[in-house]
Amino acid sequence: MFTLKGKLYNEEEQFMTKVNYRLLEGYTLWGELIPLEDKPICDGSDYIIELQNSRKIKCCLQVYSQRPMSIPARHVYRFTGTYPVYIN
């Protein structure tokens, strides 16, 4: 389900954690991700995701659900962003 691998950065472009994600595109860019490390992520805050193809997008993360029976418990986050793709 979450087969693509990427990296999550905060707004100041500081690396936070690696993530697994799936990307869906329509009128807006959106998808879901799972952090691979237990790092504090603020619900509703802005972040940067470096996609598997090295493109970066600015997005907002929101808690979607908690995965049952995982140790430690990890959240699934939904993200929404818009084009253009973020460029340094």
C-alpha positions, 0 to 999 in steps of 0.5 A: 500500500505505502510502497514509495519511500521519501523524506520529511523535512520541517518548514526550515528544511531540517530533516526529520524522518524517512517516510513511506507514502502513496501519492494521489493526484487530481486537482490538488496533490494529496496522499498519505504517509507513515513516518518510519521513526517516532518523531513529533509531528504537529497535526495541521502544520506545514512540512516538506516531503522529498519524493522518491524521484527527488522532487519536493512538495510543500504540504500540510499534514493531518493525522488520519488514523492510528495503525492498530497493533503496531509497536510503537504506535504510528499514525497515518498522516494525510497530506495536501499540497499544490503545484508547483513543486517546491524548488530550493 
